[in-house]
Amino acid sequence: MRAIGLMSGTSLDGVDVALVVTDGETDQELGPTGYRAYAPAEREILRRALAEGRSLEDRTSRPGVLAEAEALVTRAHAEAVTGFLREEGIAREKIDVVGFHGQTVLHRPEARLTGQLGDGPGPRRLIDLMLRLGNFGDGFGLAPGGVTLESVAASPHGLELGRLTASLPESLRTASGRIELAPERILADLPRLDAWIEAGPAPQLSLIGRREVRSMNSWLHNLPSMVKGRERCTLEVAPTDAARLGLRHGGAARVESRIASVVVPVEVSERMTPGVVSLAHGWGHDLPGVKLSVATRRPGVNANLVVDDAEVDGPSGTSVLSGVSVRVSPA
């Protein structure tokens, strides 16, 4: 990953630019550096901003000269990046990320308060930055007529950018310069995965979750219009499994894992694959202290109670949250 870092210190002399190649954890290669000096008039505005920043009580407030200073800092940093790329002959699309520190005008750690000038963190600024530094962007003035967030907003029916052009293999970052379908690290791990599959006992049933249209979020369970009608926290079971296990539609089933069990209404369903049962997710509103007057009348059961913390997915090494091994019997 090629990253550009920016810094504007309290000396108020200018903006320092540095390029580094990194894997996200360590420096792999230190690249060229650059500098964009502040003009005397700009330094004067920043000095006034430092003085006014001492009285800030809200990190987002921009009274007096602070708003003007923030626009100055943002513009100067953008110019620093575009000037650096131009001087070093680096194409904009070769840069993966830009770190924008801004200008510190207040640092009060005992009050957990700091003030940074620079219109960088907001989504509009980030989108504008990506558009302007992209293949079709204006490069902050280097490519007049290029795309900006303002030009996109002024074109509600879209912008015509021409025919699509090929980007492969130039855009690939692999060492081989190709799309590696079978990298060595994955191939070397296949024997372990084969052993994991063969060693694991076949579960009686695999439990998966599901969401209902009226239950996309648990808070909907506290709306009468969303929970009226049939019971929605049910265990869906394939007809062949229901017959084999002695379960009946509308009856109760006990779902049991290594660590816990829950009792839930049965819903025999043709859409279920034999060997798989499905329990609706997001229920279980019968815990002490729950203050949901509607939801507590139809609490359902918490599917997470039977998730076994000892079950680990072999390929990823993460906990098994779907496809939990369970036993099911009439309750």
N, C-alpha and C positions, 0 to 999 in steps of 0.2 A: 504494500500500500504506500502510495506517495502522498505525503502530508505536508501542507504549508502551515507554519506556525507564525503568529503575529504578536508583537509586544509593543506597547506604548507606555513607557515608564514615567515616573514622577519627575524626571529631569525635563520632560516636555520638549525634547530635542526633535523627536520624530518617531516614525514607525519602523521597527526592525522586522525583517522577513527572513525566514530560514526554511529550507526544504530538507526533509528527512524521509528516507525509505525505511519502513518499519513493518513488523508483523502484528502490530498492535500492543506488543508487550516490551519489545527491545528495539533499540536502534540497530538497523542493519547497515545503513549507509548514510553518512552526513553529506548533504548536497550543498549547493551554492547558497549564498545569503544576499540580502538586499536591504535597501534603506530608502525611506521616503521622509525627507526633512519637513518639519513644520515651518511655515513662513512666520516672520515676526508677528504679524497681525493675528495669526492662528494661535501662536503661543500666548499672546495677551488674552485671548478669549478663554483659553484653557486655564490660565492663572486665575482669572475671575471665577471660573467654574469651580476650581479647587477651593477658593474662599467661600463661595456660596454653598458648596457641598457639605461643609462642616455643620450646617444647621439642619440637614435633612433628617426627617423622622420616618420617612417612607421611602424605601429603595426605588419605587417606581415613580415618585414625584419628580417633576422637572420644572421647578419655578425659575423665574428670572432668566439668566444667561445659560442655564443648564440645557434647555432645549436646543438652543443654537449650538452649544458645544457638542452635544450628542450628534447632531447632524454633521458637524465638522469632523468628528472622530470617525463616524461611519464612512463618510466620503473619503477621508484620507486613507483608511485601511483598504477600501476597495481600490483606490488608485495605487496603493502600494503593491497589491497583488497583481493587478494588470500590468503595471510597469515592470515588476520583477519577471513576469512571464515573458514579456516582450524582450527585455534585455537578455534573458537567458535562452531565448529561442525555444521555450517549452510550450507545447500545445495545451490549451485549457483542458481538453478531455483527458489528458494524462494525469491530472491531479484528482485524487480521490476525496480529500477532505481538507478543509481550511479551518484552523483553530483561531477564533477571534476572541481575544482577552478583553478588549475595550480599554477604557481609561479609568483608573480608580480615582474617585474624588472623595470617598469616605470609607474609613475602615474602623469600626467600633466593635471589636470582638466581644467585649463584655455585654453589649446589648444585642449581640447576634445580628448586627446590621452592617451592611456594606453597600456602597454605591458605585456602580460601574456604568460609565457612559459608553454608548455604542448600541445602535439599533440592530442587534444581531440575533437575540434568542427567539424573537417572535416568528410565527409561521409565515407571515407575509414577507418579512425580510429574507428568511431562508429560501422561500420559493423564488423571490426576485433574484437572489444571488445565484441560485442554480440555473434559472432561465438565462440570466445575462452572461454567465460563464459557460453555458452549454454550447453545443455545435452551432446553433442558430442565434445565439445571444448577441447583444450589442457590445459585449466586452467592456461595459462602462465607458463607451465612447470610442473604443478601438474599431468597432464595426458599425458605423452609423446605419440606422434603419433595422438593426437586429432586434430580436425579441426581448421584451421586458415584461414584467408583470403588468405594467400600465398598458402596454399594447395588447396583451392578452385580454385584459378586462374590457378594453375598448372594442373587442371583436367577439360579440356574444355568439356569433355563428361559426367561429373558429378561424384559424389562420392557415393559409396555403403555404406550405414550406417546400413544395416540390416533390418529386418522385422519391420513393424510398431508395436508399443506397446501401450496398453491401457493407457490413462492418466486420466480417470475419475474413481472415483470422486476426486482423490487427487488434481487435478489442479483447482478445483472449489474454489472460495473465498467467497461463500455465507455463511451466518450464519448456514443455515440448512445443508450445504454440498451437496445440490441438485440443479438441474437446476430449478429455480423458475419461472414457466410459469405464475403464477397469484400472484405476490407479493401483500401484503396488501395495499401498497400505491397506486397501480394502481386500485385495486378493489374498494378502497374507493372513487376514483375519477370518477367511471363510472356513478353515478347519474348525476353529473355535465355535463358529455359529452352527456348523453341522453337528458338532458334538452336543451343543446346547439343545438343539431340536430333538436329537435322538434320545438324550438322557431324560428329558422332561416327561413326567407321566401325563397321559392324556386326561384332561379334566372331565368329570361327569358332564358338566355344562360350563359354558363361558358366559359371564354376565357382562352385558354392555349397557350403556345409558341411552337416553333419548330426551329430546325436548319436544313439547307439544306446542301447537300454534298459540294456544292461550297461556302458555307457561314459558315464554322465552326468558323471563327473569323471575326470580322467586318473589319479588314484591308484588307481581300480578296476582299472587295467590290471596292477597288481602283485598282484592276488588271483587265484589259480589258477582258482577257481570262476567268475570273471567273464570270463576270456579263453579258456577251453577251448572246443573245438568249431571251427566254421568261422572263416575269416579275416573279421575285421570292419572292418579298415582297407582298404576297397576303393573303387574309382572306379565309381559307378553310372552307367550309360550307357543311353539309350533304344535299343531294338532297331534303329530306322531309322538312328540315328547310328552304332551299332556296325557295321552292314552297310556303310554308306557309307565308314567310316574303316578297315575291315578289322580290327576288333577282335573277339576271341572271348571268350566267357565263361570265366573261369579263366585267361586269358592275361594278359600284362603290357602296360601302356600307359605311354607317356611323356606327362606333362602339362607343358606348357611355356608360360611367360609371357615378358614382355620381359626379366625379370631372373634367372630360374632355371628349373630343370626338376626333376621328381621322377618316379620309376618306381613304379607301383603296380598291384596286381592288378585285373582288370576284373570287374565284376559287371553283366551285362546285365539291366536291370530295366524292367518294363512301367510302373512308377510314375513314371518320369522323362519329362519333356516334351522332345521333340526340340529340340536347340539348347542344352540345359542338362545339365551333368554334376555329380555330387555326390561330394565326397571327405570321408570321416569326419574330424571335427575332434578334436584333443587327442592325437594320436599323434606319433611321432618320438622314441623313447626310446633312440636309438643314439648320442647325443652323448657325447663324452669326459667322464668323471667321473660319469655317471649311475649311481647305486647302487641300482637296482631289479632284483633278481635275476630276478623273473618277467617283468616288462615288457621287459627288454632281450632276452629270448629271442624275443619277437614285437613288435619295436619299431614297426612301421608307418612311415609317412612323415609329415612335418610339413607340413600344408597351408599354413601361414603362409609357407613359403619362397617360394611363387610369387605371393604378394600383391604387386602392383606399387605401390611407394610414389609413383609419378607419376600414378596413376589417381585422379581426384577426382570425387566425385559432384556433378553440377551443381546440383541443387536445394538441397542442404544445405552444400556446400563442405567435406565431410569425406572422409577416405580411403575408397576402395572396399574393403571387407573381404568382401563377398559379391556375387557377380556379376562376379568377376574375369575379364577377357578372357584366354582360353587357347587353345592349339592342342593337339590330342591325336593321337597316332600310335602304331602298334604298337611295342613295345620289344623 
